[in-house]
Amino acid sequence: MPTLDDAVREFLSSSRIAVAGVSRDPNFAANLIYRKLRSTGHPVVATNPRTERAEGDPCYPDLRSIPGGVEAVVIATPPQAALQVVQECRDLGIRRVWLHRSLGRGSVTDEAVRFGRENGMMIIAGACPMMFCQPVDFGHGCMRAVLGWLGRLPKVP
C-alpha cells in the first residue's frame, strides 16, 4: 500500500499534468496550483470549458482536447464537476488524479473518489500539491503540518 508521500512523488513525477478548473481569475486555487507547478518546472496544461486562455497560456475545454494528452490531473473545480472529470480521466486512461482540498470541501466528493478507486486510479483525495511541491512556501508548509497533526491529510489506499 503506497503512502501519501509515495503517491505524491509518483504524481509529481508525471511527464505532463493538467490542472482542471484554471480560470481567467488569477486568484482561484487552480490558478495558484498551475503557477506553482509551472514555476517548478512541471509541464502543465490548463483546462476550463469557459475560457480559451488562462495564465497567459492556452486553456482547453476538457482533457480530450489537450494535444498529446497528459499523465496526471489536478482537479480544482467546484465539487459538482469532479466526478465528470474523474470519468473523463478513466475514459482517457489517466490513472493519477489529485482532488484538491484545502480547509473546506474543495473538489473532493465521495462519488468521485469511489469511482476513481473502483476504476484502478491512484486518487489523492484532499490536500494541495502546493503542500508538497518543492520549494514549499511557509503558508502551505504550515497547512500541511496542521493537517498532519489533526490527522486530516488524505489516505491513499
ROSE-4610 file (N, C-alpha, C; in Angstrom, 1 decimal, always signed):
// ROSE-4610
residu = [M/M/M/P/P/P/T/T/T/L/L/L/D/D/D/D/D/D/A/A/A/V/V/V/R/R/R/E/E/E/F/F/F/L/L/L/S/S/S/S/S/S/S/S/S/R/R/R/I/I/I/A/A/A/V/V/V/A/A/A/G/G/G/V/V/V/S/S/S/R/R/R/D/D/D/P/P/P/N/N/N/F/F/F/A/A/A/A/A/A/N/N/N/L/L/L/I/I/I/Y/Y/Y/R/R/R/K/K/K/L/L/L/R/R/R/S/S/S/T/T/T/G/G/G/H/H/H/P/P/P/V/V/V/V/V/V/A/A/A/T/T/T/N/N/N/P/P/P/R/R/R/T/T/T/E/E/E/R/R/R/A/A/A/E/E/E/G/G/G/D/D/D/P/P/P/C/C/C/Y/Y/Y/P/P/P/D/D/D/L/L/L/R/R/R/S/S/S/I/I/I/P/P/P/G/G/G/G/G/G/V/V/V/E/E/E/A/A/A/V/V/V/V/V/V/I/I/I/A/A/A/T/T/T/P/P/P/P/P/P/Q/Q/Q/A/A/A/A/A/A/L/L/L/Q/Q/Q/V/V/V/V/V/V/Q/Q/Q/E/E/E/C/C/C/R/R/R/D/D/D/L/L/L/G/G/G/I/I/I/R/R/R/R/R/R/V/V/V/W/W/W/L/L/L/H/H/H/R/R/R/S/S/S/L/L/L/G/G/G/R/R/R/G/G/G/S/S/S/V/V/V/T/T/T/D/D/D/E/E/E/A/A/A/V/V/V/R/R/R/F/F/F/G/G/G/R/R/R/E/E/E/N/N/N/G/G/G/M/M/M/M/M/M/I/I/I/I/I/I/A/A/A/G/G/G/A/A/A/C/C/C/P/P/P/M/M/M/M/M/M/F/F/F/C/C/C/Q/Q/Q/P/P/P/V/V/V/D/D/D/F/F/F/G/G/G/H/H/H/G/G/G/C/C/C/M/M/M/R/R/R/A/A/A/V/V/V/L/L/L/G/G/G/W/W/W/L/L/L/G/G/G/R/R/R/L/L/L/P/P/P/K/K/K/V/V/V/P/P/P]
num = [1/1/1/2/2/2/3/3/3/4/4/4/5/5/5/6/6/6/7/7/7/8/8/8/9/9/9/10/10/10/11/11/11/12/12/12/13/13/13/14/14/14/15/15/15/16/16/16/17/17/17/18/18/18/19/19/19/20/20/20/21/21/21/22/22/22/23/23/23/24/24/24/25/25/25/26/26/26/27/27/27/28/28/28/29/29/29/30/30/30/31/31/31/32/32/32/33/33/33/34/34/34/35/35/35/36/36/36/37/37/37/38/38/38/39/39/39/40/40/40/41/41/41/42/42/42/43/43/43/44/44/44/45/45/45/46/46/46/47/47/47/48/48/48/49/49/49/50/50/50/51/51/51/52/52/52/53/53/53/54/54/54/55/55/55/56/56/56/57/57/57/58/58/58/59/59/59/60/60/60/61/61/61/62/62/62/63/63/63/64/64/64/65/65/65/66/66/66/67/67/67/68/68/68/69/69/69/70/70/70/71/71/71/72/72/72/73/73/73/74/74/74/75/75/75/76/76/76/77/77/77/78/78/78/79/79/79/80/80/80/81/81/81/82/82/82/83/83/83/84/84/84/85/85/85/86/86/86/87/87/87/88/88/88/89/89/89/90/90/90/91/91/91/92/92/92/93/93/93/94/94/94/95/95/95/96/96/96/97/97/97/98/98/98/99/99/99/100/100/100/101/101/101/102/102/102/103/103/103/104/104/104/105/105/105/106/106/106/107/107/107/108/108/108/109/109/109/110/110/110/111/111/111/112/112/112/113/113/113/114/114/114/115/115/115/116/116/116/117/117/117/118/118/118/119/119/119/120/120/120/121/121/121/122/122/122/123/123/123/124/124/124/125/125/125/126/126/126/127/127/127/128/128/128/129/129/129/130/130/130/131/131/131/132/132/132/133/133/133/134/134/134/135/135/135/136/136/136/137/137/137/138/138/138/139/139/139/140/140/140/141/141/141/142/142/142/143/143/143/144/144/144/145/145/145/146/146/146/147/147/147/148/148/148/149/149/149/150/150/150/151/151/151/152/152/152/153/153/153/154/154/154/155/155/155/156/156/156/157/157/157]
x = [+0.8/+0.0/+0.9/+0.7/+1.5/+1.2/+2.2/+2.0/+1.6/+1.1/+0.8/+2.0/+3.2/+4.4/+4.8/+4.6/+4.8/+3.9/+2.6/+1.6/+2.0/+2.3/+2.7/+3.9/+4.9/+6.1/+5.8/+4.9/+4.5/+3.8/+2.8/+2.0/+2.9/+3.8/+4.6/+5.7/+5.9/+6.9/+6.3/+5.0/+4.3/+5.0/+5.0/+5.6/+4.8/+3.5/+2.7/+1.4/+1.1/+0.0/-1.0/-2.3/-3.4/-3.9/-4.3/-5.0/-6.4/-7.4/-8.7/-9.3/-9.9/-10.5/-9.7/-8.7/-7.9/-8.8/-8.8/-9.7/-9.1/-9.9/-9.4/-9.0/-9.6/-9.3/-8.1/-7.0/-5.8/-5.8/-6.8/-6.9/-7.5/-8.0/-8.6/-7.5/-7.9/-6.9/-6.3/-7.0/-6.5/-5.4/-5.5/-4.5/-3.3/-3.4/-2.2/-1.5/-2.2/-1.6/-0.9/-1.6/-1.0/+0.3/+0.3/+1.5/+2.6/+2.3/+3.3/+4.0/+3.2/+3.7/+4.5/+4.1/+4.8/+6.1/+6.1/+7.3/+8.4/+7.9/+8.9/+9.3/+9.0/+9.4/+8.6/+7.4/+6.5/+5.7/+5.7/+4.9/+3.4/+2.8/+1.3/+0.5/-0.8/-1.8/-3.0/-3.6/-4.9/-6.1/-7.1/-8.4/-9.5/-10.5/-11.7/-12.6/-13.8/-14.7/-15.1/-14.8/-15.4/-14.3/-13.1/-12.1/-11.1/-10.6/-9.6/-8.2/-8.0/-6.7/-6.7/-5.7/-5.6/-4.1/-3.7/-2.3/-1.4/-1.9/-1.1/-0.9/-1.6/-1.4/-2.7/-2.7/-3.9/-4.6/-5.9/-6.7/-7.7/-7.7/-8.5/-9.9/-10.9/-12.2/-12.4/-11.6/-11.6/-10.3/-10.2/-8.9/-8.8/-9.9/-9.8/-9.2/-9.3/-8.9/-7.4/-6.7/-5.3/-4.4/-3.8/-2.9/-1.8/-1.6/-0.6/-1.0/-2.1/-2.6/-1.8/-2.2/-1.5/-1.4/-0.5/-0.4/-1.1/-1.4/-2.0/-2.8/-3.8/-4.7/-4.9/-4.8/-5.2/-6.6/-7.6/-8.9/-9.2/-9.3/-9.6/-10.8/-11.8/-13.1/-14.1/-15.3/-16.4/-16.6/-17.0/-17.2/-18.2/-19.2/-20.2/-19.6/-18.5/-17.8/-16.8/-16.4/-15.3/-15.5/-16.7/-17.0/-16.8/-17.4/-17.3/-15.8/-14.9/-13.5/-12.9/-13.2/-12.6/-13.1/-14.3/-14.8/-14.1/-13.8/-13.0/-11.6/-11.0/-9.7/-9.7/-10.8/-10.9/-11.0/-11.8/-12.0/-10.7/-9.8/-8.6/-7.4/-7.6/-6.6/-5.6/-6.1/-5.2/-5.5/-4.4/-4.5/-4.2/-3.5/-3.1/-4.0/-4.8/-5.7/-5.6/-5.5/-5.5/-6.7/-7.6/-8.7/-8.3/-8.2/-7.8/-8.7/-8.2/-9.0/-8.0/-8.5/-7.7/-8.4/-8.9/-9.6/-11.1/-11.7/-13.1/-13.2/-14.3/-14.6/-13.8/-13.5/-12.7/-13.4/-12.6/-13.2/-13.5/-13.2/-13.4/-14.9/-15.3/-16.6/-16.5/-17.4/-17.3/-17.5/-18.4/-18.6/-17.4/-16.7/-15.5/-14.4/-14.2/-13.2/-13.5/-14.7/-15.1/-15.0/-15.5/-15.5/-14.0/-13.1/-11.7/-11.1/-11.3/-10.6/-11.2/-12.5/-13.1/-12.6/-12.1/-11.5/-10.0/-9.4/-8.0/-7.1/-7.7/-6.9/-6.2/-5.1/-4.5/-5.1/-5.9/-6.6/-6.0/-5.6/-5.2/-6.4/-7.1/-8.4/-8.2/-7.7/-7.5/-6.1/-6.0/-4.7/-4.5/-3.3/-3.0/-1.6/-1.3/+0.0/+1.0/+0.5/+1.5/+2.0/+1.4/+1.9/+3.1/+3.4/+4.4/+5.4/+5.0/+5.9/+7.0/+8.2/+9.3/+9.7/+10.1/+10.1/+8.7/+8.3/+7.0/+7.1/+6.1/+6.0/+5.6/+5.9/+5.6/+4.1/+3.2/+1.8/+1.4/+1.8/+1.4/+2.2/+3.4/+4.1/+3.4/+2.9/+2.2/+0.9/+0.2/-1.1/-0.9/+0.2/+0.5/+0.8/+1.5/+1.8/+0.6/-0.3/-1.5/-2.4/-2.6/-3.5/-2.9/-1.6/-1.0/-1.2/-1.1/-1.3/-2.8/-3.7/-5.1/-5.5/-4.6/-5.0/-5.9/-5.8/-6.6/-5.9/-4.7/-4.1/-4.7/-4.8/-5.5/-4.8/-5.6/-5.1/-5.1/-4.1/-4.0/-4.1/-5.3/-5.4/-4.6]
y = [-1.2/+0.0/+1.2/+2.1/+3.3/+4.3/+5.0/+6.1/+7.4/+8.4/+9.7/+10.2/+10.2/+10.7/+9.9/+8.6/+7.8/+8.3/+8.4/+8.8/+10.2/+11.1/+12.5/+12.5/+11.7/+11.6/+11.0/+10.0/+9.4/+10.4/+11.1/+12.1/+13.2/+13.8/+14.9/+14.5/+13.2/+12.7/+12.6/+12.8/+12.7/+13.6/+13.1/+13.9/+15.1/+15.1/+16.2/+16.2/+17.3/+17.4/+18.4/+18.1/+19.0/+19.5/+20.8/+21.4/+21.8/+21.0/+21.3/+22.4/+23.4/+24.5/+25.8/+25.9/+27.1/+28.2/+29.4/+30.4/+31.7/+32.5/+33.9/+34.7/+34.3/+35.0/+34.4/+35.1/+34.5/+34.1/+34.5/+34.2/+32.8/+32.1/+30.8/+29.8/+28.8/+27.8/+27.1/+26.8/+26.1/+26.9/+28.2/+29.1/+29.1/+29.1/+29.1/+27.8/+26.7/+25.4/+25.4/+25.8/+25.9/+26.6/+27.8/+28.7/+28.0/+27.4/+26.7/+25.6/+24.7/+23.6/+24.1/+25.1/+25.7/+26.3/+27.0/+27.7/+26.7/+25.5/+24.4/+23.4/+23.8/+23.0/+21.9/+21.7/+20.7/+21.1/+20.3/+20.6/+20.6/+21.7/+21.8/+22.3/+21.9/+22.3/+22.7/+23.8/+24.3/+23.8/+23.5/+23.1/+23.9/+24.4/+25.0/+25.2/+24.7/+24.9/+26.3/+27.2/+28.6/+29.6/+29.2/+30.1/+29.5/+30.2/+29.7/+30.0/+31.0/+31.3/+31.6/+31.2/+31.4/+31.5/+32.3/+32.5/+32.7/+33.3/+33.6/+32.4/+31.3/+30.0/+29.6/+28.7/+28.1/+27.3/+27.4/+26.7/+25.8/+24.6/+23.6/+23.4/+23.1/+22.9/+21.7/+20.7/+19.4/+18.6/+17.5/+16.7/+16.1/+15.8/+15.2/+16.1/+17.4/+18.4/+18.8/+18.2/+18.6/+17.8/+18.5/+17.8/+17.0/+15.8/+14.9/+14.4/+14.8/+14.2/+14.5/+13.9/+14.1/+12.8/+12.8/+11.6/+11.7/+13.0/+13.2/+14.4/+14.5/+15.6/+16.1/+17.4/+18.0/+18.5/+18.1/+18.6/+19.7/+20.9/+22.1/+22.8/+22.0/+22.6/+22.6/+23.2/+23.0/+21.5/+21.1/+19.7/+19.0/+19.7/+19.1/+18.7/+19.2/+18.9/+17.8/+17.4/+16.5/+15.1/+14.5/+13.2/+13.2/+14.2/+14.2/+14.2/+14.9/+15.0/+13.6/+13.0/+11.7/+10.7/+10.7/+9.8/+10.0/+11.3/+11.6/+11.0/+11.1/+10.6/+9.1/+8.4/+6.9/+6.6/+7.4/+7.2/+7.4/+8.2/+8.5/+7.7/+6.9/+6.1/+6.8/+7.9/+8.7/+8.1/+7.6/+6.9/+7.7/+8.9/+9.7/+10.9/+11.0/+12.1/+12.6/+14.0/+14.6/+15.5/+15.2/+16.1/+17.1/+18.3/+19.4/+19.7/+19.8/+20.3/+21.0/+22.2/+23.0/+22.8/+23.9/+23.8/+23.4/+23.7/+23.4/+22.1/+21.9/+20.7/+20.6/+21.7/+21.6/+20.9/+20.1/+19.3/+17.8/+17.5/+16.1/+15.8/+14.7/+14.2/+12.7/+12.1/+10.6/+9.9/+10.4/+9.7/+9.7/+10.9/+11.0/+10.0/+10.0/+9.2/+7.7/+7.3/+5.9/+5.5/+6.3/+6.0/+5.8/+6.7/+6.6/+5.4/+5.1/+3.9/+2.6/+2.6/+1.4/+1.1/+2.1/+2.0/+2.0/+1.7/+1.4/+2.7/+3.8/+5.0/+5.3/+6.0/+6.4/+7.8/+7.9/+9.1/+9.6/+10.9/+11.6/+12.5/+12.2/+12.8/+13.9/+15.0/+16.1/+16.7/+17.7/+18.4/+19.2/+19.7/+20.6/+20.2/+20.2/+19.9/+20.9/+22.2/+23.2/+22.9/+21.9/+21.5/+20.6/+20.1/+19.1/+19.5/+20.3/+20.7/+21.7/+21.2/+22.0/+23.2/+24.3/+24.6/+25.0/+24.4/+24.7/+26.0/+26.9/+28.2/+28.0/+29.0/+29.0/+28.6/+29.3/+29.0/+27.6/+27.0/+25.7/+24.7/+25.0/+24.1/+24.1/+25.2/+25.2/+24.4/+24.6/+24.0/+22.4/+22.0/+20.5/+20.0/+20.8/+20.3/+20.3/+21.3/+21.3/+20.2/+20.0/+18.9/+17.5/+17.4/+16.2/+15.9/+17.0/+16.9/+16.5/+17.0/+16.8/+15.5/+14.8/+13.5/+13.8/+14.9/+15.3/+15.3/+14.8/+14.6/+13.3/+13.3/+12.2/+10.9/+9.8/+8.4/+7.9/+7.2/+6.6/+5.1/+4.5/+3.0/+2.2]
z = [+0.0/+0.0/+0.0/-1.0/-1.0/+0.1/+0.5/+1.5/+0.7/+1.4/+0.8/+0.1/+0.8/+0.2/-1.1/-1.1/-2.3/-3.4/-3.1/-4.1/-4.7/-3.8/-4.2/-5.1/-4.8/-5.6/-7.0/-7.0/-8.3/-9.1/-8.5/-9.2/-9.7/-8.9/-9.4/-10.3/-10.5/-11.5/-12.9/-13.0/-14.3/-15.3/-16.5/-17.6/-18.0/-17.8/-18.1/-17.2/-16.6/-15.7/-16.1/-16.1/-16.4/-15.1/-15.0/-13.9/-14.4/-13.9/-14.3/-13.3/-14.0/-13.2/-13.3/-14.0/-14.1/-14.7/-14.2/-14.5/-15.1/-15.6/-16.0/-14.8/-13.6/-12.3/-11.7/-11.6/-11.1/-9.7/-8.9/-7.5/-7.2/-8.2/-7.9/-7.5/-6.7/-6.2/-7.4/-8.4/-9.6/-10.2/-10.3/-10.9/-10.0/-8.7/-7.9/-8.0/-8.1/-8.3/-9.7/-10.7/-12.0/-12.1/-11.5/-11.5/-10.7/-9.6/-8.8/-9.6/-10.2/-10.9/-12.1/-12.8/-13.9/-13.5/-12.3/-11.9/-11.4/-11.0/-10.5/-11.6/-12.9/-14.0/-14.4/-13.8/-14.2/-15.5/-16.5/-17.7/-17.4/-17.5/-17.1/-18.2/-18.2/-19.2/-18.4/-18.8/-18.1/-18.9/-18.1/-18.6/-17.9/-18.7/-18.2/-19.5/-19.4/-20.6/-20.9/-20.0/-20.1/-20.5/-20.8/-21.3/-22.2/-23.1/-24.1/-23.7/-22.8/-22.3/-20.8/-20.1/-18.7/-18.3/-17.4/-17.0/-18.2/-19.3/-20.5/-21.4/-21.1/-21.8/-22.4/-23.4/-23.9/-22.8/-22.8/-21.8/-22.6/-22.4/-23.2/-22.5/-23.3/-22.7/-21.8/-22.2/-21.4/-21.7/-21.0/-21.1/-22.5/-23.2/-24.5/-25.5/-25.3/-26.2/-26.1/-25.2/-25.0/-26.0/-26.9/-27.8/-27.1/-27.4/-26.8/-25.4/-24.9/-23.6/-22.4/-21.3/-20.0/-19.3/-18.3/-17.4/-16.1/-15.7/-14.3/-14.4/-13.5/-13.4/-12.0/-11.8/-10.5/-10.8/-10.0/-10.1/-9.1/-9.5/-8.6/-9.1/-9.4/-9.9/-8.7/-9.0/-8.0/-7.8/-6.6/-6.3/-7.3/-7.7/-8.6/-10.0/-10.3/-11.6/-11.5/-10.2/-10.0/-10.6/-10.4/-10.9/-12.4/-13.1/-14.6/-15.0/-14.3/-14.7/-14.4/-13.3/-13.0/-14.0/-14.5/-15.5/-16.8/-17.1/-18.4/-18.2/-17.0/-16.8/-17.1/-16.5/-16.8/-18.3/-19.0/-20.4/-21.2/-20.7/-21.4/-20.9/-19.9/-19.4/-18.4/-17.9/-16.9/-15.5/-14.9/-13.6/-12.4/-12.6/-11.5/-11.4/-10.3/-10.1/-8.7/-8.6/-7.3/-7.2/-6.2/-5.9/-4.9/-5.3/-4.4/-3.3/-2.1/-0.9/+0.0/+0.4/+1.4/+2.7/+3.2/+4.5/+4.4/+3.3/+3.0/+2.3/+1.6/+0.9/-0.4/-1.0/-2.2/-3.3/-4.1/-5.2/-4.8/-3.6/-3.1/-2.9/-3.6/-3.4/-3.2/-2.4/-2.2/-3.5/-4.4/-5.6/-6.5/-6.6/-7.5/-7.0/-5.6/-5.0/-5.3/-5.0/-5.1/-6.6/-7.5/-8.9/-9.4/-9.0/-9.4/-8.9/-7.6/-7.0/-7.5/-7.8/-8.4/-9.8/-10.4/-11.8/-11.8/-10.7/-10.6/-10.7/-10.4/-10.4/-9.0/-9.1/-7.8/-7.6/-6.5/-6.2/-4.9/-5.0/-3.8/-3.5/-2.4/-2.1/-1.0/-1.4/-0.5/-0.5/+0.4/+0.4/-0.9/-1.0/-2.2/-2.6/-3.9/-4.4/-3.9/-3.6/-3.1/-1.7/-1.0/+0.3/+0.1/-1.1/-1.4/-2.4/-3.3/-4.5/-4.0/-4.1/-3.6/-4.5/-4.0/-2.5/-2.0/-0.9/-0.3/+0.4/+0.1/+0.8/+2.3/+3.1/+4.5/+4.8/+4.2/+4.4/+4.2/+3.0/+2.7/+3.5/+4.0/+4.9/+6.2/+6.7/+8.0/+7.8/+6.7/+6.5/+6.5/+5.8/+5.8/+7.2/+8.0/+9.3/+10.2/+10.1/+10.9/+10.5/+9.2/+8.7/+9.2/+9.2/+9.6/+11.1/+11.9/+13.3/+13.6/+12.8/+13.0/+12.4/+11.7/+11.0/+9.8/+9.2/+8.0/+6.7/+6.6/+5.3/+4.7/+3.4/+2.7/+2.9/+2.9/+3.0/+1.5/+1.1/-0.2/-0.1/-0.3/-0.1/-1.2]
